[in-house]
Amino acid sequence: LEINAATLEAAKAELERQREEEKILLGEKVLRLVLDYEANFRKLELIRSRFINYQQQQEILRIQYRLGQGETSQFLESQVKGEVLRSQLVEQETLLAQKVRELEQLLGDKSITNLSN
């Protein structure tokens, strides 16, 4: 009977140790995801800023082109640049949404969805 009590105490201590270890691992995963989210958000903001600049430059090119001062190749190159920026925006938005979903899964909290907006 004393052996069983000692065995149970040892098992209880092991379970508590494992539980604490799981808490630490979960905390590390959450921290990594939050840091990844923040990095992706900063990249998204940078790409959005670049896209706004692109739109302004595009408008200038359109005006120059209408006035006969622009070249077709320059205008087309600008269009390609815009498509690249659009694809980068979509990619970053997707990565951000993925980080939010991963956080929701880990934490079981749907209120995190507001982060992606």
Residue pairs with C-beta under 8 A, 6 or more apart in sequence:
26 106
29 106
30 103
30 106
30 107
33 99
33 102
33 103
33 106
34 103
36 99
37 96
37 99
37 100
37 103
37 115
40 92
40 95
40 96
40 99
41 96
43 92
44 89
44 92
44 93
44 96
47 85
47 88
47 89
47 92
48 89
50 85
51 82
51 85
51 86
51 89
54 78
54 81
54 82
54 85
55 82
57 78
58 78
58 82
61 70
61 74
61 75
61 78
62 70
62 75
64 70
65 72
65 75
93 116
96 115
96 116
97 116
100 112
100 113
100 115
100 116
103 109
103 112
103 115
104 110
104 112
104 113
